[in-house]
Amino acid sequence: MDLRAIAGGYALGRALQLDHPELDRSAVLCSKLIAVLWLATGQVVYLRGEPVPFFGLGVPLIEASLFPQLMIVLQLLAILTIVCSRFTRSGCVLLASTVVLLSLSDQPLFSNNRLFCAAILGMLALGGEALARLQLAVVYAAAGIDKWIDADWRDGTFLRSFSQGLCRVGELWSPGWDAGAQLPLACALSAQLPVHPWLAVACSALVICVELSIALGYALGSTATVPLVVCFHGLLFVVTGSSFGMFFYAGLAAALLTLRLERMPAPLDRGGFYAALAVLLAGPWVRPWLVLAVLTALAVGVYLRGAQPAQVEEKRG
């Protein structure tokens, strides 16, 4: 093993570079955004003093005193490898494996949104953007179908109860709000849905249709997936006051897998543009109006400017 050659593969200048010999630029960008936001949002978790492994099995390694520190080091190494090296796929495997190990080692650390990130990174490492898009299509299709076969979802009962609970409890969690802060949109829904049952049914149907449409968009690799994902996750954030851990951020990052960045006009083809968006949406300054404004501008910009290269090619033809 040539350690000097491995060390030479790391450089801070690679952080905003998207070229890779094996992965598409969109896949590299998606993995880098997930890695950076994993760190920025405090997801670098470690085992508690008394871990509770799944199946009630205690593993000596898990109970070792240095295990938490090892998990932190592995996550930081994986993030550094994804962001600042040419070994992007290896970094994806390392971070995904560490997340899965942590989830299985201590039940309180298990989280669907963390495993969602691990699944995306794992698929990117194994098969690039095509396999990751297939995995995402399955996730969103399963979510939509699960709601469709649930009677409480179809008749609007769940949304009525959920909106009333949100209005009563307040904001769940987000980077820039105080826990328990009032959620105006959730309260408006809680007041209107019981009075207008048809509205609850319509909203439920809309959620199901959007999730199934996102699944179809990922399966087809359609750029129309981007505005759908942005609207879906943006409204979910504003209504609940929560990013649901990494779900909001990973969902937006994954939508980039439907784009061909090399064909996008500036600045939509550059890593620095998306890094700036990540900073804007992950800090303690995040507010509902900021999320709506930024994501609306992003969706419109990607959709409108993304059509320009195709139009130019048609004119040249």
Number of C-alpha atoms within 10 A of each C-alpha: 5 6 8 8 9 12 10 10 14 18 14 11 10 15 20 17 19 22 16 14 7 13 18 21 23 25 33 25 28 26 26 29 24 27 26 17 21 23 14 14 15 10 15 15 16 20 21 12 9 9 18 19 18 14 9 10 9 14 11 9 10 19 17 9 11 10 15 18 11 13 20 16 13 19 25 18 15 25 26 21 25 30 29 21 23 22 17 26 26 17 29 29 21 22 26 24 20 19 27 18 14 21 22 16 25 20 16 15 20 17 15 14 18 21 18 19 25 22 21 27 30 24 22 27 25 14 14 21 26 19 17 24 26 18 20 25 23 17 16 20 21 15 15 21 14 12 19 18 10 11 11 16 21 19 20 22 17 18 21 24 14 16 23 20 14 23 23 15 14 20 23 19 18 23 18 16 18 13 15 15 14 19 21 17 17 23 18 14 22 22 15 14 22 17 11 10 14 13 17 24 20 15 18 22 18 12 16 22 16 19 23 21 20 27 25 19 22 27 20 15 20 15 20 18 25 27 20 18 25 22 17 18 18 22 17 15 22 21 21 23 29 19 21 18 19 22 19 19 23 23 22 24 24 26 26 21 28 22 23 16 22 15 14 18 15 11 12 19 19 18 21 14 13 19 17 10 14 19 15 15 19 17 14 12 12 16 17 17 10 13 17 17 12 15 22 15 12 18 18 13 14 19 16 10 15 20 15 14 13 13 11 10 9 9 8 7 6
